[in-house]
Amino acid sequence: MTVTATEPTAATAATVPTSRSGAAAVTAGIVLLVAVLAVVDITQGTAAVGPSEVFKALTGRADPDDASVVVASRLPRMTAGLLVGAVLGTAGAVLQAVSRNVLASPDTLAVNAGSYLALGVAGATGVSLPMLASSGVAFVGGLAAAAVVLGLSGLGTGTVRLVLAGTALMLGLNSMTEGLLLLFPEQTEGLYAWNQGSIAQNGFDGVLRMLPIALIGLAGLMLTARRVDALALGDDAARGLGVPVRATRVTVVVLAALLSAAAVTLAGPIGFVGLCAPALVRPLARRFRGFTRSRGAMPAAALTGAALVLGSDVLLRALVAGERAVSVPTGVVTSLVGAVFLVAMALRVRDTAGAGAPDRLRTPGRGVFLATVTVLVVVLVGLVIAAVLVGDTKLLLGDVVNWAQGRAGRAVSFVLDTRVPR
């Protein structure tokens, strides 16, 4: 049998975990890694505040200026990185579990793109929203986008359909948002830089407002963990165990969208964390049984997501000078890492292009073909005429005829000389 990327999650994988113990030790190791990255992240920045000054600030013995830098900027940035990485890692893990698709994430389900568009529409209308209201707008947009993608892909159980639907919708929504940024530059000022994904904060206000939302989403997902594990066995098996399949999927997607909306509102779209974090945890489930169930895998994915975000921020500030690092968002680094990860995953998936190909393709008749071509020709001709006549200056067909014959006025000639080549 050909193995594809839509294999069930580790709970039903063919490889049986070889160890009952060790999951706690691995988790402790990830916690230690996150703690080290958090400490290093606090010591990095544009101000000349080193590790000793940071330690003095944390113990209340530092100079007031140094303490202000640590408390108002570096600690909130580190905390935001922890929170954003944890919620995105958890959202990606649970989305992959319920869809039985290793490519499902807030990125491939267009959740981030939907949230970005919703906030772009709110900004373009000139509505000033507090952070909690902005999170609600982002949640609605992300949830709507995820619903469309899951509907188009048959509730996410097909890898190719899911990725195609998610990518197409993501590109379309991002194009619409970029159009709003161009048409309403003053109303959407700052939204473009925010879209790149940055964990930089000015105080703890944003983190404290998003923390309750994140805790609600995380708690809800932990409560549905057993149902998620049942879904990994297949829809029929889950129904046999008394699990409401559709209701569970809808609940999980809503909670994952809530977590993604919280992350987007706080730091902007941090790309690919929701995809990479579960992928890094998945091999552990083949060795340690503590990670085969969602109640063990989700916390591990949360910790891994936090390590990815903080590690990207530490790497960025280590490679780029302090002043320049401020202008480079953390999301740029996570997107680069995610791109490499996608290529690696694509290379590992076996080619199944010839598997399951239909024996006979149903093709339309000659009449349908001719009608389709005719409609396309008419539409093309209409668009060409509209492109020549419509613009800052509206023209008539007679103006075009005179221009073609060299008898048009200077104004008409100037317009058509630039419009027709375009």
N, C-alpha and C positions, 0 to 999 in steps of 0.2 A: 504494500500500500504506500502511496506517495505521501510524504509528510509535508504539510504546508504550514503557513504562519497562523492558520486558524485553529491550530491544535488546542485542546482544552488546557486550562491553566495547570499549574504544578500539582493541584489537588488530585488530578486524574492523569497525570503524566505517566508514561510507561516506566520511567525511571523511578524506582522506589527509594525513598530516603534511607540512607545507610546508618544513620545515627539518631538515637532518641534524645541524646543530650548534645550540648554544644551551642544551641540556639541562644541561650542566655549569654554565653561567653562572646558570641559573635555580636549580639546586640550591645553588650558592654563595650566591645571594641569600637562599634560605630558611634556610640555615645561619646567615647573618649576622643575619637577623631573630630566629631562635631565640636566638642569643648575646646580642643586645641585650635581649630580653625576660628572659633569665636574669639578666643583670646588674641590670636594673631590679627584678626580683623579689627579689633579695638585699637591695636597699636599702630594701625596704618591710617594715614590721612595727610592732608596738606599742611596742617599746623605742626610745629616742632614739639610735639608731645609724644615722648617715647614711652617704653614699657614702665620705667620707674615713675614717670609722672602719672601714668594711668593707674598704677598701683596706689599711689598716694591719693589720687582722686577718688578711687573706690573705697579707700579707708578714711577719707575725710581729712587728710593731712596735706592736700595739694594747694598750690596757688589758685586763687579764685578764677583766673583766666583759664588755666589748664583744666580745672574742674568743669568749667562751663563748656569747653570743647568736648570733653568726654561725655558729659551728661546730656548735652543738647544735640549732639551730632553722632558721635561714634557708637554709644550704647543703643540709641534708637535704630541706627543703621544695622547693627548686628542683630538686634531683636527682630527687626523687619525681615532680615534674611532668614532667620530661623522660622518665623511664622509662615512666610511665603513658601519656602522650600517644603515645609511640613505639609501644608494644605495641598500644594500641587502634587507632591509625591503620593499622598493618600488618594486624591481624586483620580490620578492616573491609574493607580493600582486597582481601585474598585471598578473603574470603567472597563479596564481590561478583563476583569473577572466576570462581570455581568454580560459582556459582549463576547466573551471567549475569543478575544482578539488582541494579540500582543501589540498592535499598532494603535489601539484606542488611547486617547489622551485628550486633555483640554485643547490641545493644538489641532489634532487631526479631526476632532469633532466640532471644530470651528467655534468652540465656546469663547475663547479669547477674542476672536474676530467679532462675534456677535456682541460681546460686552463693549468692545471698542467702538463699534458703530453706534450702539445705544447711547454711550456717553458723548460721541461726536454729534449726534442729532440733538441731544440736550444742550450741548455747548453752542451749536449753530443757532438754536432758537433764542439764545441769550438768557436762558434760565439759569439762575445761580442756585445751586443745590448744596446742602451740607453733605458731609462725607457719608452719613448713613443713607441719605436719599440717593446719593450717587451710587452707592453699593446696590441699592434696590433696582435702580435703572440698569446697572451692569448685569445684575442677576437675571432680570427679565430678558435682556438681549442675548445673554449666553445660553439661557435655557431654551429660548426659541430656536436659536441656531442648532443646538444639540438635538432638539426634537426633529428638525427638518432633516439633519444628516442621518439620524437613526431611522427615520421613516423611509428615506430614500434607499438605505442600505439594508432594509429588512431587519430593523432593530439591531444592527451592528454585527450580525453573525457571519458576514462575508468580508474578508480582508480587502479584496480589491474594490468592492463596491463601497466599503466604508471609507477607504483612503481617497478614492476618486470623488465621492460625494463631499467628504470633508474638505479636501483640497480645493475643489471647485467653489464650494460655498465660501471658504476662507478667502480665496482670491477675489471673489465677487464682493464680499462685504468689505474687505480692506480697500478695494478700489472705490467703493461708494464713500467710505470714510475719508480717503485721500481727496476725493472730489469736494467733500464738505470743507476740508481744511483749506483748499485752494479758493473756494467761493466765499468762505467766511473766516478770513485770517485773523481778524481782531477778536471775534467771539470764541474761536478755538485756539487762542494763543496758549502755548505750552502743552497742548495735547499731543503734538507730534513728538516732542522730546519724551513725553511720558510714555508714548507707545513703544519706545525702544526697551522699556523695562529697567527701572533703576530702584534700588533699595535705599537710596539716600533719603534721610528724613530730617525734619526740623522739629525736634522734640518727640515726645511719646504720644501725642494726641492721636495720630493716625493709627498707631499700633493698638492703643487701648480701645479705640472705637471698633476696630475690626476683630479684636480678640474674642468678644462674645459670639460673634457670627461664626468665626472659625471653630470655636468650641462646640457650638450647637451642631454644626455640620459633622465634625469629627465624632461626637457622641452618637449622632443618628446613624452614622455608618457603622460604628462598632456594634450598635444594637441590631443592625441588619446583617451582621457578619455571617451568622449561621445560614440564613437564607441565600446569601451570596455563594457560600460553599456548596449549597444544594444545586444552585444554577450551574455550577461548574460540571456537574454530572450529566447535564443535558436537560432540556425542557421536560421531556416525558418523565425522566427519573425524578425531577424536582416536583412535578405535579403528583407523582406517586407518593412522595413524602409529605404531601399536603401544603406545598409552598405555592402561593399565588405568583406565577411567573411574571405576568405582565405588570402587576401592581408592584412587585419587587423591583423590576427594572426601572419603572417610572420613578419610584421613590429614590433609588440609588442615583439615577441621573439627576434628579432635582437636587439632592444633597451635594453631589459632585459639582454641579453648576453653582451652587451656593458657595462652596469653597473656592472655586475658580473666580467667582465674582469678588469675593473678599480679597483675594490675591491681586486681581486686576485693579481694584479700587485703591489698594494700598501702594502698589509698586509698578503698576502697568503690566502688560503681558510679558512675563518671563518665559521665554520659549523653551520647549522641549524638556523641562524638568519633569513634567508628568509622564513623559514617555521613557526617559532614561532611568529614573529612580526605580520603577517596578522591574525594568529589565535587568538592573544590577542585582535586585533581590531574588529574582526568579531562579538563578542557578543555585542559590543557597537552599532552596526548597528541595533540591534533589539530594542534598546531603543531610539536612537537619529537618526533622519532622515538625519542629516548632514553627517553621515558616510555611508549612503546607496549607495551613488554614488562614483565613482572612484575619482573624484576631491576632495572629502573629505576623503575617505579611504586611498588613497595613501600617502598624507602628514602625516596622523596619523600613518600609518605603518612605514614611514620613521623615525618619532620621536621615535616610539616604538623600532625600530631596533637600533637606536643610544643609547637608554636607556639600551637595552640588552647588547650591546658591552661594554659600559662604566661601567655598573653595574657588568658585569663579571670581568672586569679588576680591579675594586675597591674591589670586593669580593676576588679575587685572592691575591691581595697585602695586604688585611686585615688579611687573614688566613695564608699566607705564609710569612716567614721572607724576608726582603728586598733583600738580595743577592740571595736567592733561587727563589724568585718570578721572577727574570729576566730570569731564565732558563726555566720557565714554561710558554708556550705561552697562550695568552688569548683564542685562539681557543679551547684549551682543556676544559675550563670551559663552553664555549658556546655549545660544543659538548655534554657534560654531561647534561646540561640543555635540549638540544634538544632531547637527548635519552629519558629522563623522559617524555618530551612532547609527543613524538611519542607513548610511552606506554599508556599514558593517553588518547590520541586520539583513539588508537586501542581498548581500553576498552569501549569507548563511542559508537563506531560503532557497529550496530547490525549485528549479523551473518546472512549473506545471502547466505551461501554455497548451500542451497537447492533451492533457488529461481532461477527460470529461467533455471533449468537444462534441457538438451535436452532429449526428449523422447527416442531417439534411437542413440546409438553411432555407427559411421561408423568404422569398423575394417578392416584391410587389410586381404587378403587371405593367405592361408597356404604357397603358393609359395613365396610371398613377405616376410613372416616371416622367412622362411628357408634361403632365399637369404641374408636377413639382418644379421642373426646369422652367416652365413658363412663368410660374409665380416668382421664382427667384430672379429671373431676367427682369420682370416688371419692377420688382422691388429695387434691384440694382440700378436700373435706369432712373427710377424716381429719386433714389438717394443721390445719384450723380447730379441730377438737375437741381435738387435742393441744395447740394453742397456748393454749386456755382452761384445760385441766386440769393441764398440766405446768408447773412452775416451782419457785421456792424452796419454795412450799407446794403439795403435790399435793392435788387436789380430785377429787370424784366427780361424775358427771352429776346425781345428786340434789341436790348443793349448787348446781349451776348452775340447776336447775329452781326450787329454793326462792328463789334470788337473783332470778330473773326474776319470780317472784310476790311479791317483797317480804317473804318470810318467813325470809330467811337471817340468821344471826348476825352480830355486828359484825365478827369476824375474817374470815369468808368474804366479807362485803360489801366490806370494805376491799381484799381481794385481787382480787376480780372487778372492782371499780370502776377499778382501775388496769390490770388485765390485758386485759379485753375491749376497751377503746378502742385498746390497743396492737395 
